Amino acid sequence: MGNSLLRFAATSLAAAMLLAGCGGARSGPEGSAAGPGTPRKGGVLQVATIGNPPTLDIHISTTAIVEQVTFNLYETLFALDSKFLPRPMLADSYQWENGQRRLVIKLRTGVLFHNGQELTAADAAASIGRWLRLSALGKQIAPNVAEIKAADAHTMTIDLKAPMSTLVAALANPNNEAAIMPKAIVDAAGDKPLAEFVGTGPYKLAEFAQDRYVRLTRWEQYVPRAEPADGYAGKKEALLDEIDYIPVSEAQTREAGLQSGQYHFAFQIPQDHYQTLKGNAELDMLMTKPAGWTTLVFNKQKGPFTDVRLRQAVNWSLDPGAIMKAAYGDADFYRLDPSLAPKEGPYWSDIGNDRYNKRSLEKARALLAEAGYDGRPIRLLTTKEYDYQYKTAVVAKQQMEEAGFKVDMQVVDWATLVQRRANPDLYDIFTTAILFSPLPTAENVFLSPAWPGWWQSTNLQQHVDAFNAEVDPARQKAQWDEVQRVFWEEIPVIHLGDYFNLHAKRRELKGYQSMPNVFFWNTWLEP
């Protein structure tokens, strides 16, 4: 069910992706005697990240810094290929039954967790159950799930209350992913953060040293799929001995370390440095388009922005063009657009264009007066660890104050921001980005009333539910248009514009495939 719909969406979105770097993942002979360009085992990969991940529990975190580490550690039942179609990963096969209300998943046999235990349907069922309870995307799906169970040792079933065309794609979604873990670990944690981080991926956790590094090592008993590597799907090989993720909060320090050879890979290179660095013969600049969109998220549970008029006032007070230019510098790395889904894909819409990028201090001030704004300082949380977020906050603060707001900009490290944004008593607005996903309900975690910001909207939910259930592409697109219409009426977050990521690597790192989600299986280091 829904295969034609998924292919329709994925084919359009695949054309949008600019895959840069040194080419796709490859496999071949191992050993030190291999010639140049031949995959080989060995070496320690040094990766400069923007900061320390606050957790490695991907079920409870939507942050990129957590995903970047755990993507090599955990696996999912399905994975997206290079055309963003879901393919079996830990699943061996699947089929729909009972009028498209039961998804039957046969698991691969012989797959081992990092603790040596074999993967069973009981592990998968427990993991998916936890993901449905705790993840932003899972909470959108959970109300339609009647039962999850292990039918036998390697068969699990998901029974739905109504057909859901997007379920397999959701289970393949790489952000806040439906990672599979041992049932004993899931049961021990319950709905609290995990105490152990054990997956089936090609690399296993060796050490999590807070504020120093996260170290992954090769899982020698990893069982790869037989199919050729394709996007996030297919065969995975752990060729590196070790991957060290090292927090380096200053972008200039990450960049300097990359150029000196201290690091092999660096996340979040400032986009305005692209023109200078692209001529360095020792580096590959990795641009991903689309990557996501930049946003300011309102606390809609407590405080001034429970009043939609004040959210609308912020929207009218801002100039997205000036903010995006300050945040990204080089115009090749951002795009002004009202759509919640990228322009290259099938869900793009210009609904909201009459309210996007139409700064009006007159309208903003009128709404401030109508809402009775009393001059209370607006607590704006941001971080310098993501350079674009800090620059976004600086310009937004200035523009909001021109409209009549008072803004208290609080600069913290990213881990602290993530902690504070989960507490409605501690902020009014925070900076972040919404990551690209082929499935728009997965991309837009802010749609979940459980995600920080807490958007509760009856009008929204009916259209999200209809979108998830619909199998006809035209009718599904119509439901997404209605989601966007409600968005621009209620302004749960500020949509500033699309951005395109810039990471960089040294050329001795081979086999790297540039995709929206970074991974290091099938990569190796040449001397």
C-alpha positions, 0 to 999 in steps of 0.5 A: 500500500502506498508504494506508488505514492512513495515513489511519486514523492521520492522521485521528485525529491531525488532531483533536488539533492546535490550529492557532492564529495568523492562519490558513492560508497564502494566495496572491494578487497581489504588489506594494507596491500590494496592499491589507491582508491581500494577500500581497506580496513584500519585507521581512526577517523577524527570528526569535529562536531559542533558540540557534545550530544546531550544523549545517545537516546535517538528515540527522545531526541530530534537534534542533529548532533545526536543523530550524527553519532547514532546513525552509525550505531543503530539501525531501523526496520527500513532505510531510505535509498538514494532516491529516498524510497524505503527499503528493508534494512533489519526487515527481510520483507513485509506485506500488508493484510486485513484491508491495509490495516496490518503490516506484517514484517519478517525480520532478517535472521542472524543479526546480532546486537552489540551485546551479542544477542540475536535480534528477535521480533520481541526486540523490534516490537518493544523498540517500535512501541517505545518510539511511538510513545516518545518520538515526535513522529511516533506520537503523530502515528501512535493514535492510529496504532491498535497493537504491536506484537511479535507473532513469532521469533522473527515476525512482528505485526503492526495493527492499525485502526485505519489505513496509513499510507505513510507508515513504512516511510515513517519507519525508515525516517532517519531523523529521530529514527525508529531505532531497534534496541534489545527488549531488555534495555527498552524495558529497563528504561521505559519512558525514561532516558536509556542507560545503555546504548546498544544497536545492530549498526556497523559501529558500536559504542566504546566510550561516551566521555562527556564534553570530550568525545564519543568513541565508536569502534568497528562491530566485528560481528556486524551482519550486512545486507547482500544488496549493493550500498544505495543511500542509507540502504543496502550493504554496510561495511565498517572499515574504520577501526574507530570513529571519534566525535570530538566537540569543537564549538567554534566553527573557525576552530573546526575549519582550522583543524580540518585544514591542518589535518587534525580532523578528517571531517568537520560539520557545519562549516560557515557557508560564507567561507565556501568561496575561500575553502573550495580552492584547497586541494586537500579538502572536499566541500560537501553541499547538501541541497535541500537540508532544511529550513531555519526557524524561531520556535515559540513556547505556546504552552506558557507565556506571551506566545500562547496568544496567537496575535503576538506570534503574528506580531513577531512574523510581521516584525521580521525581515527573513531576507536580512536574517538569512543573509546574516545567518548564511552569507553566501546566497548560494546557501539559502532560499526565501520561500514560504513553503514548509516542504522544499520547492523541488518536491511534490509538496511545495506550496506558495500558501502563506506568500501574502504573510511571508517576507512582508515586513510591516512594523505598522501591523506588528505594532497594531497587534502588540497593542491589540494583545495588550503586550506590557513590555515583558522581556521576551526570553530568546534562547540561542547558541553560538555552537550553531553559527547560523542560529546565533546570527539569526537571533542577533538580527531577529532581536534587533528587528523585534525591538524595532517593532516594540518588543523587549528581547532578552537574548540568552546565549547557551551551549547547544546541550543546555538549549535542548534541555531548557527548550523542554521546560516551558518555564524557561524560555519564550522563543528558541532558535533551531532548524527543521531537517529535510525529510522526504515525508513532510510530516516527519520533516516537520517535528513542530507538528507534534504537540509533544515537541518543544513549542507544543503546538495544539491545533484541532484544525491541524490534526484533522489534516495531518491525519487525512494526509497520513491515511490518503493514498492518492497523491493529488488528494494527499497534496491537497491535505498538505496544502491545508496543513500549510494554510493552518500554519500561516494562520496560527504561526506556531513557529517562524518560517525564515527560509530554506538553507543548504548545509556545508560540511567538509572533509579531507581527501584521504577520507574515501568512499564518502557519500554526501547525503542529508544525514551523515554516515561513515560506513563504507568509508576508509582512510588512505595514508 
